[in-house]
Each structure stands twice: as C-alpha cells, then as structure tokens.
C-alpha cells in the first residue's frame, strides 16, 4: 500500500516568523514615529529645564558674552527680570573720585583696598 507521506507537525519544523500579517499594517509604523517624537520632545523639555537662562527658574545669573571685545554684552537675570548691557566700544568716562586701589596677588587673585576719607 502506498500511503501518502505524513505532513510534519508545526512543532517538528522550525519556522522563522520574520514577517507576519500584522507587520504589514501601516498604522504600526505611524505609532512608532509618534513614540520617537515623544522621546525627542521629552529630551528637549529636559534641555530647556537645565538651561541656565530658563525663564521658569528664580536663580540669579550673570553671563558675559565676547569678553574684552568692543561688542561685549553683559546679561543679568534676577528671578524673572532679564537685563542686557551692551558695550559701546569706548573707554568709560564720567565724573567721580578714586574709591580705592586694586592689587593683583602672585597667585592671580585680586584684592581691593578702599580709600579711607579723613
């Protein structure tokens, strides 16, 4: 008797399931993109919070841009108030009197000695 060959069971034959019918759904790709964008938005929010010029922080902060250059700018932030000072490129002038003397020590530190008025 010629018997037809028996089909091997699923458990006996290894099958690679690389692509299933569910993997062809275009909605899954859109959901994956949304997940990626949520991660990017989360990283940007963390960067804004860690920024020293964060508008929501109440810290005091001073930033000097282009130090020693004619276009030097000093930005101060005190709580919610931000003030910008721009250099005009000229040396300072004005009426006043000597208020003391500053000395640079050998280790690079500065010492200010005020003038005592008689």
C-alpha positions in Angstrom: 0.0 0.0 0.0 1.2 3.3 -0.9 0.5 5.7 1.8 0.9 9.4 1.3 3.7 10.9 3.3 2.6 12.4 6.5 2.9 16.1 6.9 5.4 17.0 9.7 3.8 18.8 12.6 4.4 22.5 13.3 6.3 21.7 16.4 8.7 19.5 14.5 9.6 22.0 11.7 11.2 25.2 12.8 9.7 28.2 11.2 11.1 31.7 11.1 8.4 34.3 11.7 10.1 37.3 10.4 7.1 38.8 8.8 3.6 38.1 10.0 0.4 39.5 8.6 0.3 42.1 11.4 3.6 43.6 10.3 2.1 44.9 7.1 -0.2 47.3 8.9 0.9 51.0 8.1 -0.7 52.2 11.4 2.0 50.4 13.4 4.7 52.5 11.6 2.8 55.7 12.4 2.6 54.7 16.1 6.4 54.0 16.1 7.0 57.5 14.7 4.8 59.0 17.4 6.9 57.2 20.0 10.1 58.6 18.6 8.7 62.1 18.5 7.6 61.8 22.2 11.1 60.8 23.2 12.6 63.8 21.3 10.1 66.2 22.9 11.0 64.8 26.3 14.7 65.4 25.7 14.0 69.0 24.5 12.0 69.7 27.7 14.9 68.4 29.8 17.3 70.6 27.9 15.1 73.7 28.5 14.8 72.9 32.2 18.6 72.5 32.6 19.3 75.7 30.6 20.7 78.5 33.0 18.5 81.1 31.2 15.4 79.1 31.9 12.5 81.6 32.2 10.9 79.5 34.9 13.9 79.4 37.3 14.3 82.1 40.0 18.1 82.0 40.1 20.4 84.9 39.9 22.7 84.7 36.9 25.3 86.8 35.0 26.5 86.0 31.5 29.3 87.9 29.8 29.5 87.5 26.0 32.5 88.4 23.9 34.6 89.4 27.0 37.1 92.2 26.3 35.8 92.8 22.8 34.2 96.1 21.5 30.8 94.3 21.2 30.9 92.8 24.7 27.5 92.2 26.3 26.6 91.5 29.9 23.3 89.7 30.6 21.9 89.6 34.1 18.9 87.5 35.2 17.4 88.1 38.6 14.4 85.9 39.0 12.1 86.8 36.1 13.8 90.1 35.2 16.5 89.9 32.4 18.7 93.0 31.8 21.2 93.4 28.9 24.1 95.8 29.0 25.9 96.4 25.7 29.4 97.9 25.5 29.8 101.0 23.3 33.4 100.1 22.5 34.8 103.2 24.1 36.6 103.5 27.4 34.4 104.6 30.4 34.2 108.2 31.2 32.5 110.3 33.9 32.9 112.4 37.0 33.9 110.7 40.1 36.7 110.2 42.6 39.1 107.5 43.4 37.4 104.9 45.6 40.4 102.7 46.3 43.1 100.5 44.8 43.1 97.0 43.5 46.1 94.8 43.7 46.8 91.5 41.8 48.5 89.0 44.0 51.1 86.5 42.8 48.5 83.7 42.8 46.2 85.7 40.4 43.7 86.8 43.0 42.6 90.4 43.3 42.5 92.4 46.5 40.6 95.7 46.7 41.6 98.2 49.3 39.1 101.1 49.7 40.4 104.6 50.3 39.6 105.9 53.7 38.3 109.5 53.7 39.7 111.8 56.5 
